[in-house]
Amino acid sequence: MGMIMVKCPQTGRAIPTGITIDRERFERSPVFFKRTRCPICSADHAWFAREAWVDEPGGWARHRGAKAKGAAISASAKRL
């Protein structure tokens, strides 16, 4: 299970919608329209499902962060 995320149009940052779902079910769901209160800019943002994604624990964003951290460690090890 993961959180449906959208991008804040004011800041460009990812924000949680408060809706949890698994990625497969989200991808099978019909097109829908929702509104979410943004914790960053305090505005209500309207969004369509096609503009959202599911952020699951251990998903791509965390994997990408781990790769970047690993690259930094490798680079510093080369300097030694």
Secondary structure, 3 states (H helix, E strand, C coil): CEEEEEECCCCCCEEEEEEEECHHHHHHCCCCEEEEECCCCCCEEEEEHHHCEEECCCCHHHHHHHHHHHHHHHHHHHHC
